[in-house]
Amino acid sequence: MKQYKLADFTKGWFIGSFQPAIFHTNAFEIAIKHHQAGENYPAHKQRIATEYNVMIEGKMRIGQEILVKGDIFVIAPEEVVKPKFTTDCVVVCIKIPSMPTDKVEV
C-alpha cells in the first residue's frame, strides 16, 4: 500500500496531467477541493474540459442554483461559473480530459 497526504498536492488535485500527481494521465483529473465560506472564487470557464462535481459537504450557489451535500453538477466547456460558498464546502471535482491550462478566468 502507498499512502499520501492531500495537503501535499496543489489545490487538492492529485490525479491528472500535472505534478505532483499520484497517477499521471491525460485522460482525466481528480481533486478534492476545500473552500471556505465567503471565499472569493473567480468567474471562470474551461475551454475544452467538462467538469463533473459532487458536493460532499456544505452549501454553495452557482448562478441561480443552490447546491448542497449529495448534489452532482456538471459544468460544460465554455460555461462560465462563479461559485459563491455560503458555508465551508468540500467538493470532489473530476475534469475530462486532463488539461491543466484549460481554465480561463473571465
C-alpha positions as CSV (number, residue, x, y, z in Angstrom):
1,M,0.0,0.0,0.0
2,K,1.1,3.5,-0.8
3,Q,-0.1,6.4,1.3
4,Y,-0.3,10.1,0.6
5,K,-1.5,13.4,2.2
6,L,-3.9,15.6,0.3
7,A,-2.1,18.6,1.7
8,D,1.0,17.6,-0.4
9,F,-0.9,18.2,-3.7
10,T,-1.7,21.5,-5.4
11,K,-5.2,22.8,-4.6
12,G,-6.5,19.3,-4.0
13,W,-5.6,18.0,-7.4
14,F,-4.0,14.5,-7.1
15,I,-4.6,12.6,-10.4
16,G,-4.0,14.1,-13.8
17,S,-1.5,15.5,-16.3
18,F,0.5,17.6,-13.8
19,Q,3.0,17.3,-11.0
20,P,2.7,16.3,-8.2
21,A,0.3,13.5,-9.0
22,I,-0.1,10.0,-7.6
23,F,-1.2,8.9,-11.1
24,H,-0.3,10.8,-14.3
25,T,-2.8,10.7,-17.1
26,N,-4.1,12.9,-19.9
27,A,-7.5,11.3,-19.7
28,F,-8.9,13.0,-16.6
29,E,-8.1,15.0,-13.4
30,I,-9.4,14.4,-9.9
31,A,-9.4,16.8,-6.9
32,I,-10.9,17.1,-3.5
33,K,-11.5,20.8,-3.2
34,H,-11.9,22.6,0.2
35,H,-13.5,26.0,0.1
36,Q,-14.1,28.4,2.9
37,A,-17.5,30.2,3.5
38,G,-17.3,33.6,1.7
39,E,-14.2,32.7,-0.3
40,N,-13.9,34.9,-3.4
41,Y,-13.5,32.4,-6.2
42,P,-13.1,34.0,-9.6
43,A,-15.6,33.6,-12.5
44,H,-14.1,31.1,-14.9
45,K,-14.7,28.5,-17.6
46,Q,-13.0,25.5,-19.2
47,R,-12.3,25.9,-22.9
48,I,-12.3,22.1,-23.6
49,A,-12.8,20.1,-20.5
50,T,-16.1,19.1,-18.8
51,E,-16.2,19.2,-15.0
52,Y,-18.2,16.6,-13.1
53,N,-18.6,17.6,-9.4
54,V,-20.0,16.1,-6.3
55,M,-20.9,18.3,-3.2
56,I,-19.6,16.2,-0.3
57,E,-20.2,18.8,2.4
58,G,-21.5,22.4,2.6
59,K,-23.7,24.7,0.6
60,M,-22.9,26.9,-2.4
61,R,-24.5,28.8,-5.2
62,I,-23.7,28.9,-8.9
63,G,-25.9,31.3,-10.8
64,Q,-29.5,30.7,-9.5
65,E,-28.8,27.1,-8.4
66,I,-28.2,26.3,-4.8
67,L,-26.1,23.1,-4.3
68,V,-26.0,21.1,-1.1
69,K,-24.5,17.8,0.2
70,G,-25.2,15.0,-2.3
71,D,-25.8,17.2,-5.3
72,I,-23.9,16.3,-8.5
73,F,-23.4,19.1,-11.0
74,V,-21.8,19.1,-14.5
75,I,-20.2,22.2,-16.0
76,A,-19.8,22.1,-19.8
77,P,-17.0,23.6,-21.8
78,E,-17.3,27.4,-22.3
79,E,-19.9,27.6,-19.4
80,V,-18.9,30.5,-17.2
81,V,-19.4,29.9,-13.5
82,K,-18.7,32.0,-10.4
83,P,-19.3,29.8,-7.3
84,K,-20.4,31.5,-4.0
85,F,-19.6,29.4,-1.0
86,T,-22.3,30.1,1.7
87,T,-20.7,27.6,4.1
88,D,-17.4,25.7,4.2
89,C,-17.5,23.2,1.3
90,V,-15.9,20.0,0.2
91,V,-16.3,19.2,-3.5
92,V,-15.0,16.3,-5.5
93,C,-14.1,17.5,-9.0
94,I,-13.4,15.3,-12.0
95,K,-12.3,17.0,-15.2
96,I,-12.2,15.2,-18.6
97,P,-9.7,15.4,-20.2
98,S,-6.8,16.5,-18.0
99,M,-5.7,19.9,-19.3
100,P,-4.2,21.9,-16.5
101,T,-4.0,25.1,-18.6
102,D,-7.6,24.8,-19.9
103,K,-9.2,27.0,-17.1
104,V,-9.7,30.7,-18.1
105,E,-10.7,33.4,-15.7
106,V,-13.3,35.8,-17.1
